[in-house]
């Protein structure tokens, strides 16, 4: 808990939903395999701390993400609570059918705003990847599932550099057109700055996409994640992706360092009087517990600071 005072700023939402991505995005890049029981306990601890959306795992082939080879075991062992959303990343129709069989109610597909990353991550062009997603999204929506569309490399790409806004808007519009119920704009390598975040949101909103269908997903490579988040909140975004303890990266983009730490985000939001429903002390305790099992200190500034006080 922030004991140092609360002072709101005008133009910000009264509450924010945090999409906690630690169990999937946070762990997927860990070199050593994390035991299934640790993953399950992590998810259950995150829910106990107050999270209502916890991205749980990915139903991809173990060859591509060995860390998540136990996805089905995790989902079977997990004590899924009513009213809590447990999104699962699915790569294709087969992954969707597995998800449906396992009782999943929220899925995500992972697209790219650049051809280079589409090739590196999916071994497809942007057009081919969207063609692959189309039946997945359609089938999921027919089954009553919510579908999140991740759009990576929205502000920069390690191979292509600057990504033009019209290029991002084009792919974003096509993802929404497929039927995605939410669009998460990803700064995969952490190069965005506040003005550029504002400009992209301007352009996407101008196409008619409602602000309540947009989420943001910032990495903190250059220390800009919190300032970028604040700009998004001022524009009306109310869903922010973050990872407990600041874990994460991307196995297909070496310059993608850790996600925005959930604890750092909550410290800011608590100080602004914005409700999240997540208990910061309990969450920091969870990140400290996980760091001990990963064999290194938590990279989150707030977790480290709270441990000293």
N, C-alpha and C positions, 0 to 999 in steps of 0.2 A: 504494500500500500504506500502511496505517496503521502507522506506526512508533512510536506513542505508547502502546502497551500494549493488552491484551485483558483484559476482565473480564466474564464471563457474568453474567446475571441468571437467577434461577430461573423456571421455568414457560414458557420460550421454546423454540421448535423448534431442532433442531441444524442444519437447513438450510432455505433458502428458495429457491423458484423465482421469478426475476424475469421477468415478462412485459414485454419491452421494446417500448414502443409508439411510440418516436420516429419511425420511418419513416412511420407512418400518422397517428396522433393528433398527433404532434409537428410534422409538416410540413404537415398539411392546412390550417392557418390562415395559412400564409405567403402574403403578398400577391404576391411575385414568384415566378414558376414556377421551381422547382428542376430543373436538368437531370436527365434520366433516368440518365445515367451517374453523377451524384453520389448519387442515391438508391440505385442498385445498389451502389456502393462503400461507402456508409454501412452498408447491411445486411450486407455481407460483412465489414466492419471490426468490427461488433458481434458477429458470430458468432466471428470470430478472437479477440475479447477474452474469449470464454467464454460468451456467451449461448446458451441452448438453445431459447428461445422468443422470436421476433422478429416482431412484427406488421408485415406487409410493406406492405400497401396496401389499397385499397378498390375493389371493382368496382361503383361507383356511376356514374350518368350524369355525364359531364363538366360538364353544366350546373350541377349541384349542388355539386360539389367539383372545380373546374378544376385544382387542384394535382395531383390524382390521375388525371388523364385518361390518363396513360401507364401505367396499372396493368398492362395485358397485356404491354407492352414490358418493364417491370420484371421481371415474373415469367418471361418468356422469356429475358432476359439473365442472370438471377440464377443463380449456381452454387450450387444447393441441396445442402447437405451431408447425408449420411445421419445420422439420429438428431436432426436439428435440426427444430424445428417452425416453420413460416412461416405463421401465421394470416392470413387475408384476410377483411375485412368484406364481407358481401354484403347487399344491401337486399331482394332478392326472388328468385323462382324463376329468372328470367333470369340474375341475377348468379351464382346457384349453378351453373347449367349452364356458364357461362363458367369458373367456378372449377374444376369437375370436368374440363373439357376441357384446362385448363392444368396439371393434375396436382396441384392443391391438396389437402392432406389435413386441414387445419384451417380452419374458417370461424367467423365470428362474426356475430350479428345484434345490432342496437342498439335496445333498447327504452327506454321512459321510465316513471318512476313517477308522472308528472303529466300531466294532459291538456294543459296549456299547452305543455309542451315536445314532447309527441307531435305536436301540431299544428304547432309551429314547425319541428321537425326532419324529420317524416315526412309532414306534411299529412294526418294521420289521427288518429282517436281512439285511446286505448289499446286498446280492444276491436278496432278495425279493424286496428291494427298487429299485434296478436297473431294475428288471423285470417290476415294476410298471411304471418307467420312460420311458421305451423303446417305448411304443405306444404313449406316450405324446410327446416325442421329434420327433418321426417319423411324427406324424400328424401335429405338429407345423412346421416342415421343409417343409412338403408338401404344407402347407398354406403360405409359404414364410416368416415365422416368424424367427427372430434371437432367439437363445436359449443359455442362459448362464447356465453352470453347476457349482453350488457352491459345493465345497468339504471342509467340515468342519473337524476340529481336525487333521489338517495336521502335526502339530508339537508336539501335546500333548493332552491328554485326561484326564479328572478329575477322571475317574474310572480305566483307563488302564495305565496311566502315559506316558512314552516315546512311540511314535508311530514309528515303523521301516519304513525307507524310502521305501523298496520294497513293503510294504503294501499300502502305499500312492500311489505309482506309479501304482500299479495294479488297484486300483479303478479309479484313474485319467484316465488311458488308456481306461478303460471300458466306462467312461462317454464320452470321446472324440469319442470312437467307436460307441456310440449310435447316434452321429450326433450333439453334442453340438458345437456351433460355438465359444464359449469362455469358458474357465475354470478358475474359481476364487478360488485360493488356500487360505483357511482360517485358521488363527491362532486363533481359537475360544476362547481360554482361555488366550491368550497373553503370551505364554511361549517361543516362538521362540527367537533365537539369530542369529546374522548375519551369522556366519559360517554354521549354520544348514539351514538357508534359502538358502544359496548358494549351499549347498550339495543337497537339494531337487530339486532345479531348474536344477542343473547338471543332476540329474537322470531322470527327466521328459523330458528334452531336448534330452537326449540320446535315448529316444524311438521314436524320430522323430516328436514330437509335435512342431509346429512352435512357436517361442517366442511371435509373435503377437497375438496368441490365448490364452495367459496366462495373468491373472490379479492376483493381490495380495490383501488380505483382512486381515489387522493386527488389533489386539486389543492391547491396551496400558497398560495392567495390570501391567507389570513390567517395564514400561517406555522404551520399546524396539521398538515401532512401527516405529518411524522415521528412526532409524538406520537400521532396517530390510528393510524398503522401499528403502533406498539408495542402499543397496546391490542389491535389485531386479532391480532397475533402471540401475545399472552398468551392469547387465546381459542382458539388452535390453527390460525389461518389460516397457510398456508405458500406461497401464491402472491400476489405483490404486483406491481401494474402500476407502471411508472415509465418516464420518458422521458429518454434521454441528453441531458445539458445542460439539462434542465428545460424543453425546448421544449413548446409545445402550447397548446391552448385549444379553443374550440368556435365554429365560424362561426355557430351559431344561438343562442348565449347569450353576449352581450357581456361579462358579468361573469365568464366562465370564463377565468381566466388560466392560467399554465403548470402542467403536471403536476409531480408530485413528481420531482425530478431523480434519475436513477439513481445518479449519483455520491454524492449526499447520502445516499441510502438505503444504498449499499454501505459508506460510511464508518461509519454507525451499526451495520450488521450485522457488519462486520469487527471493530469494537470490542467487540461482544458475543460474538464467537467463533462467529457463525452463518455457515455456509458458503453461498456463492452460486455458486462456480465462475467468477466474473467477475473479471478482473484490473483493478483500479481505475486503475492507471497507464495501461494501454493504452486503457481506456475514456475517461479524461480527455483523452488525446491525440486520440482520435477526435472528441470534442465540441469541442475546440479547432480541429481541422481543419474541422469542419462550420461552426463559428461564422465562420471566415474566409471560407467560401464564401457564407454568408448576409449577410456584411458588418457584423456586430456582435458584441460580446463574448458569451460564454456567460453566461446568467443563473444558472447553478448555482453555489452558494457554494463547494462543494468544488473545482470546476474552477478557480475564480478563486484560491482559497487555494493550491492545488497549484502554480499558475503562479508564485506569489510565493516559493515555497520551493525 
